[in-house]
Protein backbone atom coordinates (compact mmCIF):
# COMPACT_ATOMS: atom_id res chain seq x y z
CA UNK A 1 0.00 0.00 0.00
CA UNK A 2 1.47 3.32 -1.10
CA UNK A 3 2.00 5.99 1.52
CA UNK A 4 -0.13 9.14 1.59
CA UNK A 5 2.73 11.15 0.08
CA UNK A 6 3.23 8.64 -2.73
CA UNK A 7 -0.49 8.66 -3.48
CA UNK A 8 -0.49 12.48 -3.60
CA UNK A 9 2.20 12.64 -6.24
CA UNK A 10 0.83 9.69 -8.21
CA UNK A 11 -2.53 11.43 -8.40
CA UNK A 12 -0.90 14.72 -9.39
CA UNK A 13 1.30 13.12 -12.06
CA UNK A 14 -1.36 10.91 -13.63
CA UNK A 15 -3.97 13.69 -13.58
CA UNK A 16 -1.60 16.22 -15.16
CA UNK A 17 -0.66 13.78 -17.93
CA UNK A 18 -4.31 12.93 -18.59
CA UNK A 19 -5.29 16.60 -18.67
CA UNK A 20 -2.46 17.34 -21.12
CA UNK A 21 -3.79 14.75 -23.58
CA UNK A 22 -7.38 15.93 -23.09
CA UNK A 23 -6.35 19.51 -23.78
CA UNK A 24 -4.40 18.48 -26.88
CA UNK A 25 -7.54 16.80 -28.21
CA UNK A 26 -9.71 19.77 -27.21
CA UNK A 27 -7.47 22.11 -29.24
CA UNK A 28 -7.05 19.81 -32.26
CA UNK A 29 -9.07 21.99 -34.64
CA UNK A 30 -6.57 24.83 -34.18
CA UNK A 31 -4.38 22.91 -36.66
CA UNK A 32 -6.76 20.33 -38.12
CA UNK A 33 -9.18 23.10 -39.08
CA UNK A 34 -6.72 24.66 -41.55
CA UNK A 35 -6.76 21.84 -44.17
CA UNK A 36 -10.49 21.36 -43.52
CA UNK A 37 -11.06 25.08 -44.17
CA UNK A 38 -9.22 24.81 -47.48
CA UNK A 39 -11.02 21.62 -48.46
CA UNK A 40 -14.51 22.98 -47.70
CA UNK A 41 -13.85 26.60 -48.75
CA UNK A 42 -14.86 28.09 -45.38
CA UNK A 43 -14.74 31.81 -44.60
CA UNK A 44 -13.10 33.23 -41.46
CA UNK A 45 -16.25 33.14 -39.34
CA UNK A 46 -16.99 29.53 -40.30
CA UNK A 47 -13.41 28.57 -39.43
CA UNK A 48 -13.77 30.31 -36.07
CA UNK A 49 -16.96 28.35 -35.35
CA UNK A 50 -15.32 25.08 -36.37
CA UNK A 51 -12.31 25.69 -34.12
CA UNK A 52 -14.47 26.79 -31.20
CA UNK A 53 -17.22 24.14 -31.30
CA UNK A 54 -15.42 21.65 -29.00
CA UNK A 55 -14.83 24.49 -26.55
CA UNK A 56 -18.59 25.04 -26.22
CA UNK A 57 -19.29 21.51 -25.01
CA UNK A 58 -16.20 21.42 -22.86
CA UNK A 59 -17.44 24.57 -21.15
CA UNK A 60 -21.06 23.56 -20.66
CA UNK A 61 -20.22 20.20 -19.08
CA UNK A 62 -17.85 21.71 -16.53
CA UNK A 63 -20.50 22.50 -13.94
CA UNK A 64 -22.12 19.04 -13.82
CA UNK A 65 -18.70 17.37 -14.00
CA UNK A 66 -17.46 19.47 -11.09
CA UNK A 67 -20.53 18.54 -9.03
CA UNK A 68 -20.20 14.84 -9.91
CA UNK A 69 -16.56 15.00 -8.88
CA UNK A 70 -17.59 16.34 -5.47
CA UNK A 71 -20.14 13.55 -5.08
CA UNK A 72 -18.54 10.49 -6.71
CA UNK A 73 -14.82 11.23 -6.72
CA UNK A 74 -12.50 12.50 -9.43
CA UNK A 75 -10.94 9.20 -10.41
CA UNK A 76 -14.03 7.48 -11.80
CA UNK A 77 -15.43 10.66 -13.40
CA UNK A 78 -12.13 11.45 -15.12
CA UNK A 79 -11.75 7.89 -16.40
CA UNK A 80 -15.28 7.66 -17.85
CA UNK A 81 -14.95 11.12 -19.41
CA UNK A 82 -11.88 10.07 -21.39
CA UNK A 83 -13.48 6.83 -22.56
CA UNK A 84 -16.56 8.72 -23.76
CA UNK A 85 -14.50 10.79 -26.22
CA UNK A 86 -12.57 8.01 -27.95
CA UNK A 87 -15.19 7.09 -30.58
CA UNK A 88 -16.15 10.68 -31.57
CA UNK A 89 -12.48 11.54 -32.03
CA UNK A 90 -11.97 8.55 -34.32
CA UNK A 91 -15.08 9.29 -36.40
CA UNK A 92 -13.75 12.73 -37.39
CA UNK A 93 -11.49 10.89 -39.86
CA UNK A 94 -14.59 9.95 -41.87
CA UNK A 95 -16.38 13.32 -41.77
CA UNK A 96 -16.98 14.94 -45.18
CA UNK A 97 -19.45 17.82 -44.62
CA UNK A 98 -19.15 20.94 -42.49
CA UNK A 99 -22.00 19.89 -40.21
CA UNK A 100 -20.30 16.51 -39.64
CA UNK A 101 -17.31 18.28 -38.12
CA UNK A 102 -19.49 20.55 -36.00
CA UNK A 103 -21.55 17.69 -34.54
CA UNK A 104 -18.53 15.49 -33.83
CA UNK A 105 -16.70 18.51 -32.44
CA UNK A 106 -19.45 18.89 -29.85
CA UNK A 107 -18.87 15.32 -28.61
CA UNK A 108 -15.07 15.65 -28.71
CA UNK A 109 -15.40 18.82 -26.66
CA UNK A 110 -16.34 16.79 -23.59
CA UNK A 111 -12.57 16.31 -23.16
CA UNK A 112 -12.36 19.98 -22.20
CA UNK A 113 -14.48 19.30 -19.12
CA UNK A 114 -11.55 17.37 -17.66
CA UNK A 115 -10.30 20.55 -16.02
CA UNK A 116 -13.23 20.84 -13.61
CA UNK A 117 -12.75 17.17 -12.72
CA UNK A 118 -9.01 17.22 -12.20
CA UNK A 119 -8.85 20.50 -10.29
CA UNK A 120 -10.92 19.44 -7.26
CA UNK A 121 -9.59 15.88 -7.50
CA UNK A 122 -5.98 17.09 -7.20
CA UNK A 123 -6.65 19.97 -4.80
CA UNK A 124 -8.16 17.76 -2.11
CA UNK A 125 -4.98 15.69 -1.88
CA UNK A 126 -2.92 18.71 -0.74
CA UNK A 127 -2.88 21.13 2.18
CA UNK A 128 -4.06 24.71 1.79
CA UNK A 129 -0.45 25.96 1.74
CA UNK A 130 0.36 23.75 -1.26
CA UNK A 131 -2.92 23.84 -3.18
CA UNK A 132 -1.86 26.75 -5.36
CA UNK A 133 1.26 24.94 -6.53
CA UNK A 134 -0.55 21.60 -6.94
CA UNK A 135 -3.36 23.14 -9.00
CA UNK A 136 -0.79 25.08 -10.98
CA UNK A 137 1.12 21.90 -11.84
CA UNK A 138 -2.12 20.19 -12.87
CA UNK A 139 -3.15 23.25 -14.87
CA UNK A 140 0.13 23.01 -16.77
CA UNK A 141 -1.74 20.39 -18.77
CA UNK A 142 -2.89 23.40 -20.80
CA UNK A 143 0.40 22.81 -22.61
CA UNK A 144 -1.51 20.15 -24.51
CA UNK A 145 -2.34 23.01 -26.83
CA UNK A 146 1.36 23.31 -27.66
CA UNK A 147 1.61 19.52 -27.98
CA UNK A 148 -0.99 19.65 -30.74
CA UNK A 149 0.98 22.37 -32.51
CA UNK A 150 4.15 20.27 -32.40
CA UNK A 151 2.60 16.93 -33.38
CA UNK A 152 -0.40 17.68 -35.60
CA UNK A 153 1.36 19.47 -38.51
CA UNK A 154 3.84 16.61 -38.89
CA UNK A 155 1.09 13.97 -38.94
CA UNK A 156 -1.09 15.98 -41.34
CA UNK A 157 1.81 16.73 -43.70
CA UNK A 158 3.06 13.15 -43.73
CA UNK A 159 -0.17 11.14 -43.72
CA UNK A 160 -3.06 13.52 -44.45
CA UNK A 161 -5.43 15.21 -42.02
CA UNK A 162 -7.57 12.06 -41.66
CA UNK A 163 -4.75 10.35 -39.75
CA UNK A 164 -4.68 12.88 -36.91
CA UNK A 165 -8.05 11.95 -35.32
CA UNK A 166 -7.12 8.26 -35.47
CA UNK A 167 -3.84 8.89 -33.65
CA UNK A 168 -5.57 11.07 -31.05
CA UNK A 169 -8.28 8.45 -30.44
CA UNK A 170 -5.65 5.80 -29.66
CA UNK A 171 -3.75 8.26 -27.47
CA UNK A 172 -6.90 9.05 -25.48
CA UNK A 173 -7.70 5.37 -24.92
CA UNK A 174 -4.16 4.58 -23.73
CA UNK A 175 -4.19 7.64 -21.47
CA UNK A 176 -7.46 6.57 -19.84
CA UNK A 177 -6.00 3.16 -18.99
CA UNK A 178 -2.75 4.63 -17.62
CA UNK A 179 -4.67 7.14 -15.51
CA UNK A 180 -6.78 4.40 -13.95
CA UNK A 181 -3.71 2.29 -13.14
CA UNK A 182 -1.69 5.07 -11.49
CA UNK A 183 -4.37 7.10 -9.69
CA UNK A 184 -6.10 6.55 -6.33
CA UNK A 185 -9.45 7.11 -4.62
CA UNK A 186 -10.00 8.67 -1.20
CA UNK A 187 -13.66 8.44 -0.22
CA UNK A 188 -13.23 11.15 2.41
CA UNK A 189 -12.82 13.64 -0.46
CA UNK A 190 -16.37 13.06 -1.68
CA UNK A 191 -19.31 15.21 -0.64
CA UNK A 192 -21.77 13.50 1.66
CA UNK A 193 -24.32 11.47 -0.30
CA UNK A 194 -27.15 13.18 1.54
CA UNK A 195 -26.19 16.68 0.40
CA UNK A 196 -28.73 17.68 -2.27
CA UNK A 197 -27.72 19.34 -5.52
CA UNK A 198 -29.49 22.57 -4.54
CA UNK A 199 -27.34 22.74 -1.40
CA UNK A 200 -24.13 22.39 -3.42
CA UNK A 201 -25.26 25.12 -5.81
CA UNK A 202 -26.06 27.62 -3.04
CA UNK A 203 -22.50 28.85 -3.23
CA UNK A 204 -23.29 30.37 -6.63
CA UNK A 205 -25.13 33.18 -4.82
CA UNK A 206 -21.77 34.40 -3.57
CA UNK A 207 -20.62 37.42 -5.59
CA UNK A 208 -17.01 36.33 -5.38
CA UNK A 209 -17.82 33.42 -7.69
CA UNK A 210 -18.99 35.75 -10.44
CA UNK A 211 -16.01 38.03 -9.94
CA UNK A 212 -13.67 35.09 -10.45
CA UNK A 213 -15.69 34.06 -13.50
CA UNK A 214 -14.93 37.43 -15.06
CA UNK A 215 -11.21 37.22 -14.33
CA UNK A 216 -10.99 33.69 -15.69
CA UNK A 217 -12.88 34.52 -18.87
CA UNK A 218 -9.98 36.88 -19.65
CA UNK A 219 -6.95 34.77 -18.68
CA UNK A 220 -8.30 31.36 -19.71
CA UNK A 221 -10.87 32.36 -22.32
CA UNK A 222 -8.30 34.61 -23.96
CA UNK A 223 -5.71 31.83 -23.84
CA UNK A 224 -8.04 29.30 -25.49
CA UNK A 225 -9.21 31.80 -28.10
CA UNK A 226 -5.67 32.75 -29.09
CA UNK A 227 -4.45 29.14 -28.97
CA UNK A 228 -7.15 28.24 -31.49
CA UNK A 229 -6.51 31.29 -33.69
CA UNK A 230 -2.76 31.91 -33.77
CA UNK A 231 -1.66 29.16 -36.16
CA UNK A 232 -4.03 30.44 -38.80
CA UNK A 233 -3.07 34.06 -37.95
CA UNK A 234 0.57 33.38 -38.77
CA UNK A 235 -0.44 31.66 -42.03
CA UNK A 236 -2.68 34.56 -43.11
CA UNK A 237 -0.76 37.55 -41.76
CA UNK A 238 2.83 36.52 -42.49
CA UNK A 239 2.38 33.87 -45.21
CA UNK A 240 4.09 31.07 -43.27
CA UNK A 241 3.40 27.40 -44.00
CA UNK A 242 1.39 25.40 -41.46
CA UNK A 243 4.36 23.76 -39.74
CA UNK A 244 6.25 27.01 -39.12
CA UNK A 245 3.06 28.79 -38.15
CA UNK A 246 2.18 26.09 -35.62
CA UNK A 247 5.72 26.15 -34.20
CA UNK A 248 5.58 29.92 -33.67
CA UNK A 249 2.07 29.70 -32.24
CA UNK A 250 3.46 27.21 -29.71
CA UNK A 251 5.62 30.04 -28.36
CA UNK A 252 2.36 31.31 -26.89
CA UNK A 253 0.68 28.01 -26.05
CA UNK A 254 3.64 26.34 -24.34
CA UNK A 255 4.46 28.96 -21.68
CA UNK A 256 0.73 29.60 -21.34
CA UNK A 257 0.40 26.02 -20.14
CA UNK A 258 3.67 24.89 -18.58
CA UNK A 259 4.25 28.01 -16.47
CA UNK A 260 0.90 27.69 -14.75
CA UNK A 261 2.75 25.73 -12.07
CA UNK A 262 5.01 28.74 -11.54
CA UNK A 263 1.90 30.89 -11.33
CA UNK A 264 0.57 28.68 -8.55
CA UNK A 265 3.79 29.08 -6.58
CA UNK A 266 3.77 32.87 -7.10
CA UNK A 267 0.12 33.09 -6.03
CA UNK A 268 0.90 31.07 -2.88
CA UNK A 269 3.78 33.44 -2.06
CA UNK A 270 2.33 36.86 -2.92
CA UNK A 271 -1.43 36.33 -2.83
CA UNK A 272 -4.02 35.93 -5.54
CA UNK A 273 -5.04 39.60 -5.72
CA UNK A 274 -1.60 41.12 -6.31
CA UNK A 275 -0.66 38.50 -8.89
CA UNK A 276 -3.92 38.77 -10.84
CA UNK A 277 -3.72 42.58 -10.85
CA UNK A 278 -0.19 42.50 -12.33
CA UNK A 279 -1.25 39.93 -14.93
CA UNK A 280 -4.06 42.17 -16.17
CA UNK A 281 -1.69 45.12 -16.59
CA UNK A 282 0.86 43.08 -18.56
CA UNK A 283 -1.86 41.81 -20.90
CA UNK A 284 -3.27 45.32 -21.31
CA UNK A 285 0.08 46.73 -22.50
CA UNK A 286 0.84 43.80 -24.82
CA UNK A 287 -2.61 43.80 -26.43
CA UNK A 288 -2.29 47.53 -27.09
CA UNK A 289 0.90 46.92 -29.07
CA UNK A 290 -0.45 43.82 -30.83
CA UNK A 291 -3.58 45.70 -31.91
CA UNK A 292 -1.74 48.00 -34.29
CA UNK A 293 -2.28 46.80 -37.88
CA UNK A 294 0.32 46.75 -40.62
CA UNK A 295 0.21 50.36 -41.85
CA UNK A 296 1.88 52.10 -44.79
CA UNK A 297 1.91 55.93 -44.96
CA UNK A 298 3.09 58.46 -47.53
CA UNK A 299 4.41 61.56 -45.76
CA UNK A 300 4.99 64.89 -47.52
CA UNK A 301 8.26 66.47 -46.41
CA UNK A 302 10.19 69.58 -47.49
CA UNK A 303 12.31 67.33 -49.67
CA UNK A 304 9.39 65.48 -51.25
CA UNK A 305 7.40 62.40 -50.32
CA UNK A 306 8.68 59.80 -47.89
CA UNK A 307 7.12 56.43 -47.25
CA UNK A 308 6.75 54.98 -43.79
CA UNK A 309 5.69 51.48 -42.75
CA UNK A 310 4.56 50.75 -39.20
CA UNK A 311 3.82 47.22 -38.06
CA UNK A 312 5.08 44.33 -35.99
CA UNK A 313 7.66 42.03 -37.54
CA UNK A 314 7.10 38.29 -36.97
CA UNK A 315 9.84 38.36 -34.32
CA UNK A 316 8.35 41.29 -32.40
CA UNK A 317 4.89 39.77 -32.68
CA UNK A 318 6.08 36.42 -31.33
CA UNK A 319 7.95 38.01 -28.41
CA UNK A 320 4.86 39.96 -27.34
CA UNK A 321 2.72 36.85 -27.71
CA UNK A 322 5.23 34.91 -25.59
CA UNK A 323 4.92 37.52 -22.82
CA UNK A 324 1.12 37.29 -22.98
CA UNK A 325 1.37 33.51 -22.70
CA UNK A 326 3.46 33.80 -19.52
CA UNK A 327 1.08 36.36 -18.03
CA UNK A 328 -2.00 34.25 -18.77
CA UNK A 329 -0.35 31.14 -17.31
CA UNK A 330 0.28 32.97 -14.06
CA UNK A 331 -3.20 34.53 -14.13
CA UNK A 332 -4.97 31.19 -14.59
CA UNK A 333 -3.23 29.85 -11.49
CA UNK A 334 -3.83 32.97 -9.39
CA UNK A 335 -7.57 32.95 -10.11
CA UNK A 336 -7.82 29.36 -8.93
CA UNK A 337 -5.79 30.28 -5.86
CA UNK A 338 -8.71 32.60 -5.02
CA UNK A 339 -11.08 29.64 -5.38
CA UNK A 340 -8.92 27.16 -3.46
CA UNK A 341 -8.67 29.60 -0.54
CA UNK A 342 -12.28 30.73 -0.42
CA UNK A 343 -14.25 27.60 -1.41
CA UNK A 344 -12.24 24.60 -0.24
CA UNK A 345 -15.42 22.76 0.84
CA UNK A 346 -17.20 23.17 -2.50
CA UNK A 347 -14.35 23.58 -4.93
CA UNK A 348 -15.83 21.21 -7.52
CA UNK A 349 -19.01 23.20 -8.10
CA UNK A 350 -17.23 26.57 -7.99
CA UNK A 351 -14.38 25.52 -10.26
CA UNK A 352 -16.99 24.13 -12.64
CA UNK A 353 -18.80 27.47 -12.84
CA UNK A 354 -15.61 29.50 -13.17
CA UNK A 355 -14.27 27.04 -15.73
CA UNK A 356 -17.55 27.37 -17.61
CA UNK A 357 -17.12 31.14 -17.81
CA UNK A 358 -13.55 30.79 -19.04
CA UNK A 359 -14.50 28.14 -21.55
CA UNK A 360 -17.39 30.17 -22.93
CA UNK A 361 -14.95 33.02 -23.43
CA UNK A 362 -12.74 30.62 -25.39
CA UNK A 363 -15.75 29.57 -27.47
CA UNK A 364 -16.99 33.04 -28.32
CA UNK A 365 -13.64 34.67 -29.06
CA UNK A 366 -12.57 32.67 -32.16
CA UNK A 367 -16.00 33.28 -33.70
CA UNK A 368 -15.71 36.99 -32.98
CA UNK A 369 -12.14 37.01 -34.31
CA UNK A 370 -13.35 35.56 -37.59
CA UNK A 371 -16.37 37.87 -37.79
CA UNK A 372 -14.20 40.94 -37.19
CA UNK A 373 -11.79 39.91 -39.95
CA UNK A 374 -14.69 39.32 -42.35
CA UNK A 375 -16.22 42.71 -41.43
CA UNK A 376 -13.12 44.91 -41.24
CA UNK A 377 -10.46 43.04 -43.21
CA UNK A 378 -8.01 43.83 -40.38
CA UNK A 379 -6.50 40.72 -38.80
CA UNK A 380 -5.18 42.52 -35.73
CA UNK A 381 -8.78 43.37 -34.83
CA UNK A 382 -8.65 40.21 -32.69
CA UNK A 383 -6.21 41.96 -30.36
CA UNK A 384 -8.29 45.13 -30.37
CA UNK A 385 -11.15 43.07 -28.96
CA UNK A 386 -8.92 41.51 -26.29
CA UNK A 387 -7.55 44.94 -25.37
CA UNK A 388 -11.10 46.11 -24.67
CA UNK A 389 -11.91 43.09 -22.50
CA UNK A 390 -8.81 43.62 -20.38
CA UNK A 391 -9.72 47.30 -19.93
CA UNK A 392 -13.08 46.23 -18.52
CA UNK A 393 -11.37 43.71 -16.23
CA UNK A 394 -8.96 46.28 -14.82
CA UNK A 395 -11.74 48.74 -14.06
CA UNK A 396 -13.90 46.09 -12.38
CA UNK A 397 -11.01 44.73 -10.38
CA UNK A 398 -10.04 48.23 -9.25
CA UNK A 399 -13.47 48.92 -7.82
CA UNK A 400 -13.87 45.41 -6.38
CA UNK A 401 -10.65 45.73 -4.36
CA UNK A 402 -10.49 49.51 -4.06
CA UNK A 403 -9.42 49.33 -0.41
CA UNK A 404 -5.86 47.88 -0.28
CA UNK A 405 -6.56 46.44 3.17
CA UNK A 406 -9.55 44.63 1.74
CA UNK A 407 -7.44 43.09 -1.03
CA UNK A 408 -5.14 41.56 1.57
CA UNK A 409 -7.97 40.49 3.86
CA UNK A 410 -8.69 36.99 4.96
CA UNK A 411 -11.18 34.86 3.01
CA UNK A 412 -13.77 35.46 5.72
CA UNK A 413 -13.54 39.23 5.31
CA UNK A 414 -13.37 38.96 1.52
CA UNK A 415 -16.75 37.23 1.64
CA UNK A 416 -18.40 40.60 2.17
CA UNK A 417 -19.77 41.65 -1.28
CA UNK A 418 -17.74 44.31 -3.04
SVG drawing of the C-alpha trace seen along z (x, -y; Angstrom):
<svg xmlns="http://www.w3.org/2000/svg" viewBox="-32 -72 47 74">
<polyline fill="none" stroke="black" stroke-width="0.4" points="0.0,0.0 1.5,-3.3 2.0,-6.0 -0.1,-9.1 2.7,-11.2 3.2,-8.6 -0.5,-8.7 -0.5,-12.5 2.2,-12.6 0.8,-9.7 -2.5,-11.4 -0.9,-14.7 1.3,-13.1 -1.4,-10.9 -4.0,-13.7 -1.6,-16.2 -0.7,-13.8 -4.3,-12.9 -5.3,-16.6 -2.5,-17.3 -3.8,-14.8 -7.4,-15.9 -6.4,-19.5 -4.4,-18.5 -7.5,-16.8 -9.7,-19.8 -7.5,-22.1 -7.1,-19.8 -9.1,-22.0 -6.6,-24.8 -4.4,-22.9 -6.8,-20.3 -9.2,-23.1 -6.7,-24.7 -6.8,-21.8 -10.5,-21.4 -11.1,-25.1 -9.2,-24.8 -11.0,-21.6 -14.5,-23.0 -13.8,-26.6 -14.9,-28.1 -14.7,-31.8 -13.1,-33.2 -16.3,-33.1 -17.0,-29.5 -13.4,-28.6 -13.8,-30.3 -17.0,-28.4 -15.3,-25.1 -12.3,-25.7 -14.5,-26.8 -17.2,-24.1 -15.4,-21.7 -14.8,-24.5 -18.6,-25.0 -19.3,-21.5 -16.2,-21.4 -17.4,-24.6 -21.1,-23.6 -20.2,-20.2 -17.9,-21.7 -20.5,-22.5 -22.1,-19.0 -18.7,-17.4 -17.5,-19.5 -20.5,-18.5 -20.2,-14.8 -16.6,-15.0 -17.6,-16.3 -20.1,-13.6 -18.5,-10.5 -14.8,-11.2 -12.5,-12.5 -10.9,-9.2 -14.0,-7.5 -15.4,-10.7 -12.1,-11.5 -11.8,-7.9 -15.3,-7.7 -15.0,-11.1 -11.9,-10.1 -13.5,-6.8 -16.6,-8.7 -14.5,-10.8 -12.6,-8.0 -15.2,-7.1 -16.2,-10.7 -12.5,-11.5 -12.0,-8.6 -15.1,-9.3 -13.7,-12.7 -11.5,-10.9 -14.6,-9.9 -16.4,-13.3 -17.0,-14.9 -19.5,-17.8 -19.2,-20.9 -22.0,-19.9 -20.3,-16.5 -17.3,-18.3 -19.5,-20.5 -21.6,-17.7 -18.5,-15.5 -16.7,-18.5 -19.5,-18.9 -18.9,-15.3 -15.1,-15.6 -15.4,-18.8 -16.3,-16.8 -12.6,-16.3 -12.4,-20.0 -14.5,-19.3 -11.6,-17.4 -10.3,-20.6 -13.2,-20.8 -12.8,-17.2 -9.0,-17.2 -8.9,-20.5 -10.9,-19.4 -9.6,-15.9 -6.0,-17.1 -6.6,-20.0 -8.2,-17.8 -5.0,-15.7 -2.9,-18.7 -2.9,-21.1 -4.1,-24.7 -0.5,-26.0 0.4,-23.7 -2.9,-23.8 -1.9,-26.8 1.3,-24.9 -0.6,-21.6 -3.4,-23.1 -0.8,-25.1 1.1,-21.9 -2.1,-20.2 -3.2,-23.3 0.1,-23.0 -1.7,-20.4 -2.9,-23.4 0.4,-22.8 -1.5,-20.1 -2.3,-23.0 1.4,-23.3 1.6,-19.5 -1.0,-19.6 1.0,-22.4 4.1,-20.3 2.6,-16.9 -0.4,-17.7 1.4,-19.5 3.8,-16.6 1.1,-14.0 -1.1,-16.0 1.8,-16.7 3.1,-13.1 -0.2,-11.1 -3.1,-13.5 -5.4,-15.2 -7.6,-12.1 -4.8,-10.3 -4.7,-12.9 -8.0,-11.9 -7.1,-8.3 -3.8,-8.9 -5.6,-11.1 -8.3,-8.4 -5.7,-5.8 -3.8,-8.3 -6.9,-9.0 -7.7,-5.4 -4.2,-4.6 -4.2,-7.6 -7.5,-6.6 -6.0,-3.2 -2.8,-4.6 -4.7,-7.1 -6.8,-4.4 -3.7,-2.3 -1.7,-5.1 -4.4,-7.1 -6.1,-6.6 -9.4,-7.1 -10.0,-8.7 -13.7,-8.4 -13.2,-11.2 -12.8,-13.6 -16.4,-13.1 -19.3,-15.2 -21.8,-13.5 -24.3,-11.5 -27.2,-13.2 -26.2,-16.7 -28.7,-17.7 -27.7,-19.3 -29.5,-22.6 -27.3,-22.7 -24.1,-22.4 -25.3,-25.1 -26.1,-27.6 -22.5,-28.8 -23.3,-30.4 -25.1,-33.2 -21.8,-34.4 -20.6,-37.4 -17.0,-36.3 -17.8,-33.4 -19.0,-35.8 -16.0,-38.0 -13.7,-35.1 -15.7,-34.1 -14.9,-37.4 -11.2,-37.2 -11.0,-33.7 -12.9,-34.5 -10.0,-36.9 -7.0,-34.8 -8.3,-31.4 -10.9,-32.4 -8.3,-34.6 -5.7,-31.8 -8.0,-29.3 -9.2,-31.8 -5.7,-32.7 -4.4,-29.1 -7.1,-28.2 -6.5,-31.3 -2.8,-31.9 -1.7,-29.2 -4.0,-30.4 -3.1,-34.1 0.6,-33.4 -0.4,-31.7 -2.7,-34.6 -0.8,-37.6 2.8,-36.5 2.4,-33.9 4.1,-31.1 3.4,-27.4 1.4,-25.4 4.4,-23.8 6.3,-27.0 3.1,-28.8 2.2,-26.1 5.7,-26.1 5.6,-29.9 2.1,-29.7 3.5,-27.2 5.6,-30.0 2.4,-31.3 0.7,-28.0 3.6,-26.3 4.5,-29.0 0.7,-29.6 0.4,-26.0 3.7,-24.9 4.3,-28.0 0.9,-27.7 2.7,-25.7 5.0,-28.7 1.9,-30.9 0.6,-28.7 3.8,-29.1 3.8,-32.9 0.1,-33.1 0.9,-31.1 3.8,-33.4 2.3,-36.9 -1.4,-36.3 -4.0,-35.9 -5.0,-39.6 -1.6,-41.1 -0.7,-38.5 -3.9,-38.8 -3.7,-42.6 -0.2,-42.5 -1.2,-39.9 -4.1,-42.2 -1.7,-45.1 0.9,-43.1 -1.9,-41.8 -3.3,-45.3 0.1,-46.7 0.8,-43.8 -2.6,-43.8 -2.3,-47.5 0.9,-46.9 -0.5,-43.8 -3.6,-45.7 -1.7,-48.0 -2.3,-46.8 0.3,-46.7 0.2,-50.4 1.9,-52.1 1.9,-55.9 3.1,-58.5 4.4,-61.6 5.0,-64.9 8.3,-66.5 10.2,-69.6 12.3,-67.3 9.4,-65.5 7.4,-62.4 8.7,-59.8 7.1,-56.4 6.7,-55.0 5.7,-51.5 4.6,-50.7 3.8,-47.2 5.1,-44.3 7.7,-42.0 7.1,-38.3 9.8,-38.4 8.4,-41.3 4.9,-39.8 6.1,-36.4 8.0,-38.0 4.9,-40.0 2.7,-36.8 5.2,-34.9 4.9,-37.5 1.1,-37.3 1.4,-33.5 3.5,-33.8 1.1,-36.4 -2.0,-34.3 -0.3,-31.1 0.3,-33.0 -3.2,-34.5 -5.0,-31.2 -3.2,-29.8 -3.8,-33.0 -7.6,-33.0 -7.8,-29.4 -5.8,-30.3 -8.7,-32.6 -11.1,-29.6 -8.9,-27.2 -8.7,-29.6 -12.3,-30.7 -14.2,-27.6 -12.2,-24.6 -15.4,-22.8 -17.2,-23.2 -14.4,-23.6 -15.8,-21.2 -19.0,-23.2 -17.2,-26.6 -14.4,-25.5 -17.0,-24.1 -18.8,-27.5 -15.6,-29.5 -14.3,-27.0 -17.6,-27.4 -17.1,-31.1 -13.6,-30.8 -14.5,-28.1 -17.4,-30.2 -14.9,-33.0 -12.7,-30.6 -15.7,-29.6 -17.0,-33.0 -13.6,-34.7 -12.6,-32.7 -16.0,-33.3 -15.7,-37.0 -12.1,-37.0 -13.4,-35.6 -16.4,-37.9 -14.2,-40.9 -11.8,-39.9 -14.7,-39.3 -16.2,-42.7 -13.1,-44.9 -10.5,-43.0 -8.0,-43.8 -6.5,-40.7 -5.2,-42.5 -8.8,-43.4 -8.7,-40.2 -6.2,-42.0 -8.3,-45.1 -11.2,-43.1 -8.9,-41.5 -7.5,-44.9 -11.1,-46.1 -11.9,-43.1 -8.8,-43.6 -9.7,-47.3 -13.1,-46.2 -11.4,-43.7 -9.0,-46.3 -11.7,-48.7 -13.9,-46.1 -11.0,-44.7 -10.0,-48.2 -13.5,-48.9 -13.9,-45.4 -10.6,-45.7 -10.5,-49.5 -9.4,-49.3 -5.9,-47.9 -6.6,-46.4 -9.5,-44.6 -7.4,-43.1 -5.1,-41.6 -8.0,-40.5 -8.7,-37.0 -11.2,-34.9 -13.8,-35.5 -13.5,-39.2 -13.4,-39.0 -16.7,-37.2 -18.4,-40.6 -19.8,-41.7 -17.7,-44.3"/>
</svg>
